[in-house]
């Protein structure tokens, strides 16, 4: 079912390392890992001389800068990263991320791993 028009839906665009973009609509309750699956499926569509993505790639937002590691579970929902509905642009980061959380939320200056909402 297409979630367009729902205020609890985020339109997520991801810029791949080769410069191409892919887009996906996610409800707040959808698995966050869906963004990683999207990147992997788009990257594999064009088998060329592009190097394979490392399995530990991360996604980042530009401003405020946030870096997200791949969720360990498909139970982690999109709402866990606190971005809400609207439009969001992510970039693929191929450098390993270091997880850290601040009390009450995520730091925009530090890298972190999304965890299930309590």
DRENGU-498020 format. One record per residue: chain; residue number from 1; residue in one letter; x, y, z of N, C-alpha, C in turn. Coordinates in Angstrom, 3 decimals. Example, Ala and Ser with C-alpha at 12.3 -4.5 7.8 and 13.67 -1.06 7.14 Angstrom:
<rs>
+-------+-----+------+----------+----------+----------+----------+----------+----------+----------+----------+----------+
| kette |  nr | rest |   n_east |  n_north |     n_up |  ca_east | ca_north |    ca_up |   c_east |  c_north |     c_up |
+-------+-----+------+----------+----------+----------+----------+----------+----------+----------+----------+----------+
|     A |   1 |    A |   13.190 |   -5.690 |    7.800 |   12.300 |   -4.500 |    7.800 |   13.200 |   -3.300 |    7.800 |
|     A |   2 |    S |   12.850 |   -2.250 |    7.080 |   13.670 |   -1.060 |    7.140 |   12.900 |    0.030 |    7.870 |
+-------+-----+------+----------+----------+----------+----------+----------+----------+----------+----------+----------+
</rs>
This chain:
<rs>
+-------+-----+------+----------+----------+----------+----------+----------+----------+----------+----------+----------+
| kette |  nr | rest |   n_east |  n_north |     n_up |  ca_east | ca_north |    ca_up |   c_east |  c_north |     c_up |
+-------+-----+------+----------+----------+----------+----------+----------+----------+----------+----------+----------+
|     A |   1 |    X |    0.848 |   -1.178 |    0.000 |    0.000 |    0.000 |    0.000 |    0.896 |    1.244 |    0.000 |
|     A |   2 |    X |    0.648 |    2.171 |   -0.915 |    1.453 |    3.382 |   -1.048 |    1.097 |    4.366 |    0.061 |
|     A |   3 |    X |    2.091 |    4.762 |    0.884 |    1.812 |    5.657 |    2.002 |    1.812 |    7.141 |    1.645 |
|     A |   4 |    X |    1.813 |    7.503 |    0.365 |    1.867 |    8.922 |   -0.002 |    0.652 |    9.666 |    0.531 |
|     A |   5 |    X |    0.860 |   10.916 |    0.927 |   -0.213 |   11.729 |    1.468 |   -0.378 |   11.604 |    2.972 |
|     A |   6 |    X |    0.265 |   10.660 |    3.591 |    0.181 |   10.438 |    5.028 |    1.219 |   11.328 |    5.727 |
|     A |   7 |    X |    0.810 |   12.136 |    6.721 |    1.773 |   13.012 |    7.397 |    2.826 |   12.264 |    8.213 |
|     A |   8 |    X |    2.604 |   10.981 |    8.465 |    3.580 |   10.174 |    9.199 |    4.527 |    9.432 |    8.274 |
|     A |   9 |    X |    4.601 |    9.894 |    7.028 |    5.450 |    9.246 |    6.034 |    6.630 |   10.150 |    5.709 |
|     A |  10 |    X |    7.791 |    9.553 |    5.611 |    8.996 |   10.276 |    5.210 |    9.364 |    9.861 |    3.794 |
|     A |  11 |    X |    9.711 |   10.837 |    2.972 |   10.240 |   10.559 |    1.641 |   11.754 |   10.619 |    1.788 |
|     A |  12 |    X |   12.402 |    9.477 |    1.619 |   13.842 |    9.372 |    1.836 |   14.556 |    9.194 |    0.504 |
|     A |  13 |    X |   15.492 |   10.077 |    0.230 |   16.341 |    9.948 |   -0.952 |   17.743 |    9.613 |   -0.460 |
|     A |  14 |    X |   18.419 |    8.734 |   -1.190 |   19.772 |    8.327 |   -0.812 |   20.695 |    8.542 |   -2.002 |
|     A |  15 |    X |   21.796 |    9.263 |   -1.775 |   22.812 |    9.441 |   -2.814 |   23.845 |    8.334 |   -2.651 |
|     A |  16 |    X |   24.035 |    7.569 |   -3.733 |   24.981 |    6.459 |   -3.727 |   26.390 |    6.963 |   -4.025 |
|     A |  17 |    X |   27.413 |    6.171 |   -3.720 |   28.793 |    6.599 |   -3.974 |   29.092 |    6.924 |   -5.444 |
|     A |  18 |    X |   28.334 |    6.341 |   -6.372 |   28.571 |    6.622 |   -7.795 |   27.835 |    7.876 |   -8.266 |
|     A |  19 |    X |   27.146 |    8.576 |   -7.347 |   26.451 |    9.811 |   -7.682 |   24.976 |    9.643 |   -8.007 |
|     A |  20 |    X |   24.522 |    8.418 |   -8.231 |   23.103 |    8.208 |   -8.536 |   22.280 |    8.313 |   -7.248 |
|     A |  21 |    X |   20.969 |    8.467 |   -7.423 |   20.057 |    8.603 |   -6.290 |   18.959 |    7.572 |   -6.365 |
|     A |  22 |    X |   18.481 |    7.162 |   -5.211 |   17.303 |    6.305 |   -5.139 |   16.387 |    6.907 |   -4.079 |
|     A |  23 |    X |   15.108 |    6.598 |   -4.190 |   14.115 |    7.224 |   -3.316 |   13.140 |    6.177 |   -2.806 |
|     A |  24 |    X |   12.639 |    6.405 |   -1.596 |   11.725 |    5.469 |   -0.953 |   10.842 |    6.234 |    0.031 |
|     A |  25 |    X |    9.581 |    5.837 |    0.121 |    8.670 |    6.396 |    1.128 |    8.591 |    5.409 |    2.286 |
|     A |  26 |    X |    8.779 |    5.920 |    3.494 |    8.728 |    5.078 |    4.684 |    7.750 |    5.647 |    5.698 |
|     A |  27 |    X |    6.921 |    4.770 |    6.259 |    6.090 |    5.150 |    7.401 |    6.994 |    5.145 |    8.635 |
|     A |  28 |    X |    6.593 |    5.850 |    9.662 |    7.370 |    5.871 |   10.899 |    7.519 |    4.467 |   11.488 |
|     A |  29 |    X |    6.552 |    3.595 |   11.227 |    6.571 |    2.237 |   11.779 |    7.293 |    1.229 |   10.884 |
|     A |  30 |    X |    7.767 |    1.651 |    9.710 |    8.479 |    0.732 |    8.812 |    9.874 |    0.432 |    9.355 |
|     A |  31 |    X |   10.412 |   -0.750 |    9.026 |   11.766 |   -1.090 |    9.483 |   12.804 |   -0.123 |    8.906 |
|     A |  32 |    X |   13.652 |    0.404 |    9.773 |   14.713 |    1.311 |    9.346 |   15.670 |    0.633 |    8.375 |
|     A |  33 |    X |   15.894 |   -0.649 |    8.546 |   16.843 |   -1.383 |    7.702 |   16.434 |   -1.355 |    6.225 |
|     A |  34 |    X |   15.182 |   -1.006 |    5.953 |   14.713 |   -0.901 |    4.572 |   15.581 |    0.058 |    3.768 |
|     A |  35 |    X |   16.085 |    1.116 |    4.395 |   16.981 |    2.049 |    3.687 |   18.268 |    1.358 |    3.241 |
|     A |  36 |    X |   18.820 |    0.490 |    4.062 |   20.037 |   -0.241 |    3.697 |   19.733 |   -1.234 |    2.578 |
|     A |  37 |    X |   18.583 |   -1.899 |    2.647 |   18.202 |   -2.835 |    1.587 |   18.036 |   -2.100 |    0.264 |
|     A |  38 |    X |   17.464 |   -0.901 |    0.312 |   17.296 |   -0.100 |   -0.901 |   18.653 |    0.213 |   -1.527 |
|     A |  39 |    X |   19.591 |    0.678 |   -0.726 |   20.928 |    1.012 |   -1.235 |   21.580 |   -0.217 |   -1.860 |
|     A |  40 |    X |   21.520 |   -1.342 |   -1.171 |   22.149 |   -2.561 |   -1.689 |   21.518 |   -3.004 |   -2.999 |
|     A |  41 |    X |   20.202 |   -2.942 |   -3.088 |   19.541 |   -3.379 |   -4.322 |   19.836 |   -2.426 |   -5.473 |
|     A |  42 |    X |   19.866 |   -1.124 |   -5.226 |   20.176 |   -0.156 |   -6.280 |   21.625 |   -0.289 |   -6.732 |
|     A |  43 |    X |   22.527 |   -0.509 |   -5.788 |   23.948 |   -0.610 |   -6.116 |   24.219 |   -1.832 |   -6.991 |
|     A |  44 |    X |   23.476 |   -2.907 |   -6.755 |   23.706 |   -4.144 |   -7.508 |   23.001 |   -4.160 |   -8.858 |
|     A |  45 |    X |   22.135 |   -3.184 |   -9.132 |   21.417 |   -3.148 |  -10.412 |   22.355 |   -2.979 |  -11.590 |
|     A |  46 |    X |   23.429 |   -2.239 |  -11.391 |   24.353 |   -1.952 |  -12.477 |   25.718 |   -2.554 |  -12.176 |
|     A |  47 |    X |   25.870 |   -3.853 |  -12.406 |   27.186 |   -4.443 |  -12.165 |   28.181 |   -3.870 |  -13.171 |
|     A |  48 |    X |   29.107 |   -3.113 |  -12.670 |   30.091 |   -2.474 |  -13.544 |   31.434 |   -2.506 |  -12.845 |
|     A |  49 |    X |   32.239 |   -1.527 |  -13.141 |   33.548 |   -1.487 |  -12.509 |   33.510 |   -0.810 |  -11.141 |
|     A |  50 |    X |   32.281 |   -0.510 |  -10.633 |   32.180 |    0.080 |   -9.298 |   32.573 |   -0.975 |   -8.266 |
|     A |  51 |    X |   33.320 |   -0.576 |   -7.254 |   33.651 |   -1.542 |   -6.200 |   32.393 |   -1.911 |   -5.417 |
|     A |  52 |    X |   32.417 |   -3.062 |   -4.806 |   31.294 |   -3.471 |   -3.963 |   31.237 |   -2.572 |   -2.733 |
|     A |  53 |    X |   30.033 |   -2.326 |   -2.261 |   29.882 |   -1.564 |   -1.026 |   30.352 |   -2.423 |    0.136 |
|     A |  54 |    X |   31.061 |   -1.834 |    1.093 |   31.414 |   -2.624 |    2.269 |   30.148 |   -2.969 |    3.049 |
|     A |  55 |    X |   30.143 |   -4.107 |    3.691 |   28.944 |   -4.542 |    4.412 |   28.609 |   -3.626 |    5.585 |
|     A |  56 |    X |   29.586 |   -2.851 |    6.050 |   29.346 |   -1.980 |    7.199 |   29.129 |   -0.515 |    6.803 |
|     A |  57 |    X |   28.635 |   -0.270 |    5.573 |   28.416 |    1.121 |    5.176 |   27.358 |    1.767 |    6.069 |
|     A |  58 |    X |   27.451 |    3.073 |    6.201 |   26.527 |    3.852 |    7.024 |   25.772 |    4.832 |    6.147 |
|     A |  59 |    X |   24.733 |    5.422 |    6.696 |   23.990 |    6.482 |    6.017 |   24.110 |    7.746 |    6.853 |
|     A |  60 |    X |   24.241 |    8.890 |    6.185 |   24.357 |   10.150 |    6.913 |   23.393 |   11.178 |    6.345 |
|     A |  61 |    X |   23.048 |   12.139 |    7.184 |   22.287 |   13.303 |    6.739 |   23.268 |   14.466 |    6.680 |
|     A |  62 |    X |   22.947 |   15.473 |    5.859 |   23.857 |   16.589 |    5.677 |   23.796 |   17.621 |    6.788 |
|     A |  63 |    X |   22.600 |   18.129 |    7.078 |   22.471 |   19.164 |    8.091 |   21.145 |   19.014 |    8.808 |
|     A |  64 |    X |   21.132 |   18.819 |   10.092 |   22.332 |   18.644 |   10.899 |   22.966 |   17.293 |   10.600 |
|     A |  65 |    X |   24.268 |   17.245 |   10.676 |   24.988 |   16.020 |   10.331 |   24.705 |   14.940 |   11.364 |
|     A |  66 |    X |   24.211 |   13.816 |   10.868 |   23.991 |   12.629 |   11.691 |   24.466 |   11.441 |   10.884 |
|     A |  67 |    X |   25.097 |   10.506 |   11.548 |   25.591 |    9.303 |   10.893 |   24.912 |    8.104 |   11.537 |
|     A |  68 |    X |   24.320 |    7.242 |   10.708 |   23.560 |    6.095 |   11.198 |   24.207 |    4.797 |   10.751 |
|     A |  69 |    X |   24.445 |    3.900 |   11.712 |   24.920 |    2.558 |   11.381 |   23.727 |    1.680 |   11.065 |
|     A |  70 |    X |   23.995 |    0.614 |   10.325 |   22.956 |   -0.352 |    9.971 |   22.338 |   -0.922 |   11.253 |
|     A |  71 |    X |   21.011 |   -0.919 |   11.345 |   20.365 |   -1.503 |   12.531 |   20.673 |   -2.995 |   12.628 |
|     A |  72 |    X |   20.793 |   -3.478 |   13.838 |   21.079 |   -4.894 |   14.045 |   19.845 |   -5.760 |   13.877 |
|     A |  73 |    X |   18.682 |   -5.139 |   13.888 |   17.434 |   -5.885 |   13.827 |   16.443 |   -5.190 |   12.902 |
|     A |  74 |    X |   15.617 |   -5.984 |   12.238 |   14.549 |   -5.426 |   11.401 |   13.414 |   -4.881 |   12.268 |
|     A |  75 |    X |   13.503 |   -5.077 |   13.580 |   12.478 |   -4.561 |   14.491 |   12.658 |   -3.071 |   14.775 |
|     A |  76 |    X |   13.833 |   -2.520 |   14.472 |   14.072 |   -1.090 |   14.685 |   13.280 |   -0.318 |   13.638 |
|     A |  77 |    X |   12.411 |    0.572 |   14.097 |   11.544 |    1.328 |   13.188 |   12.191 |    2.647 |   12.779 |
|     A |  78 |    X |   11.742 |    3.185 |   11.645 |   12.261 |    4.451 |   11.136 |   12.151 |    5.557 |   12.185 |
|     A |  79 |    X |   11.079 |    5.557 |   12.966 |   10.880 |    6.600 |   13.978 |   11.994 |    6.620 |   15.022 |
|     A |  80 |    X |   12.752 |    5.529 |   15.166 |   13.818 |    5.454 |   16.170 |   14.926 |    6.476 |   15.931 |
|     A |  81 |    X |   15.088 |    6.959 |   14.699 |   16.158 |    7.923 |   14.437 |   15.683 |    9.361 |   14.597 |
|     A |  82 |    X |   14.393 |    9.540 |   14.886 |   13.874 |   10.848 |   15.255 |   13.760 |   11.878 |   14.149 |
|     A |  83 |    X |   13.639 |   11.471 |   12.901 |   13.550 |   12.439 |   11.809 |   12.125 |   12.835 |   11.458 |
|     A |  84 |    X |   11.143 |   12.055 |   11.836 |    9.756 |   12.413 |   11.544 |    9.411 |   12.321 |   10.071 |
|     A |  85 |    X |    8.218 |   12.838 |    9.726 |    7.773 |   12.831 |    8.333 |    8.482 |   13.907 |    7.537 |
|     A |  86 |    X |    8.108 |   14.042 |    6.290 |    8.743 |   15.051 |    5.435 |    9.761 |   14.426 |    4.504 |
|     A |  87 |    X |   10.674 |   15.248 |    4.015 |   11.688 |   14.774 |    3.074 |   13.053 |   14.761 |    3.743 |
|     A |  88 |    X |   13.802 |   13.699 |    3.478 |   15.127 |   13.542 |    4.080 |   16.098 |   13.038 |    3.022 |
|     A |  89 |    X |   17.292 |   13.605 |    3.023 |   18.341 |   13.196 |    2.092 |   19.448 |   12.514 |    2.883 |
|     A |  90 |    X |   19.805 |   11.326 |    2.438 |   20.885 |   10.561 |    3.063 |   22.011 |   10.374 |    2.051 |
|     A |  91 |    X |   23.223 |   10.228 |    2.542 |   24.372 |    9.890 |    1.717 |   24.976 |    8.604 |    2.259 |
|     A |  92 |    X |   25.510 |    7.787 |    1.358 |   26.183 |    6.560 |    1.771 |   27.592 |    6.921 |    2.234 |
|     A |  93 |    X |   27.964 |    6.451 |    3.410 |   29.306 |    6.638 |    3.963 |   29.959 |    5.261 |    4.005 |
|     A |  94 |    X |   31.127 |    5.146 |    3.444 |   31.778 |    3.836 |    3.405 |   32.851 |    3.674 |    4.470 |
|     A |  95 |    X |   33.065 |    4.692 |    5.283 |   34.003 |    4.577 |    6.400 |   33.261 |    3.970 |    7.580 |
|     A |  96 |    X |   33.926 |    3.130 |    8.370 |   33.253 |    2.540 |    9.530 |   32.762 |    3.618 |   10.489 |
|     A |  97 |    X |   31.583 |    3.408 |   11.044 |   31.002 |    4.348 |   12.005 |   31.245 |    3.856 |   13.420 |
|     A |  98 |    X |   31.363 |    4.786 |   14.345 |   31.516 |    4.459 |   15.756 |   30.219 |    4.841 |   16.452 |
|     A |  99 |    X |   29.640 |    3.904 |   17.172 |   28.340 |    4.156 |   17.798 |   28.491 |    4.942 |   19.090 |
|     A | 100 |    X |   27.610 |    5.910 |   19.275 |   27.520 |    6.627 |   20.548 |   26.156 |    7.286 |   20.626 |
|     A | 101 |    X |   25.605 |    7.354 |   21.806 |   24.308 |    7.998 |   22.021 |   24.449 |    9.023 |   23.132 |
|     A | 102 |    X |   23.655 |   10.066 |   23.064 |   23.594 |   11.028 |   24.158 |   22.317 |   10.763 |   24.925 |
|     A | 103 |    X |   22.275 |   11.186 |   26.159 |   21.085 |   10.975 |   26.968 |   19.899 |   11.706 |   26.351 |
|     A | 104 |    X |   18.805 |   11.001 |   26.176 |   17.589 |   11.613 |   25.660 |   17.540 |   11.751 |   24.158 |
|     A | 105 |    X |   18.508 |   11.223 |   23.446 |   18.445 |   11.343 |   21.992 |   19.794 |   11.129 |   21.350 |
|     A | 106 |    X |   19.924 |   11.614 |   20.140 |   21.132 |   11.397 |   19.377 |   21.866 |   12.708 |   19.179 |
|     A | 107 |    X |   23.156 |   12.657 |   19.192 |   23.958 |   13.849 |   18.958 |   24.103 |   14.081 |   17.466 |
|     A | 108 |    X |   23.958 |   15.320 |   17.030 |   24.099 |   15.625 |   15.610 |   25.563 |   15.681 |   15.202 |
|     A | 109 |    X |   26.470 |   15.668 |   16.158 |   27.897 |   15.732 |   15.844 |   28.583 |   14.384 |   15.980 |
|     A | 110 |    X |   27.891 |   13.415 |   16.508 |   28.504 |   12.118 |   16.726 |   27.806 |   11.060 |   15.897 |
|     A | 111 |    X |   28.505 |    9.975 |   15.715 |   27.953 |    8.855 |   14.972 |   27.188 |    7.982 |   15.950 |
|     A | 112 |    X |   26.155 |    7.298 |   15.463 |   25.374 |    6.468 |   16.369 |   24.657 |    5.348 |   15.636 |
|     A | 113 |    X |   24.169 |    4.444 |   16.432 |   23.381 |    3.328 |   15.939 |   21.951 |    3.534 |   16.407 |
|     A | 114 |    X |   21.010 |    3.344 |   15.517 |   19.605 |    3.446 |   15.908 |   19.255 |    2.262 |   16.792 |
|     A | 115 |    X |   18.457 |    2.504 |   17.805 |   18.009 |    1.424 |   18.677 |   16.495 |    1.486 |   18.789 |
|     A | 116 |    X |   15.865 |    0.363 |   19.133 |   14.401 |    0.355 |   19.211 |   13.898 |    1.390 |   20.203 |
|     A | 117 |    X |   12.763 |    1.994 |   19.882 |   12.142 |    2.972 |   20.785 |   11.663 |    2.252 |   22.031 |
|     A | 118 |    X |   11.835 |    2.860 |   23.160 |   11.434 |    2.251 |   24.436 |    9.992 |    2.537 |   24.714 |
+-------+-----+------+----------+----------+----------+----------+----------+----------+----------+----------+----------+
</rs>
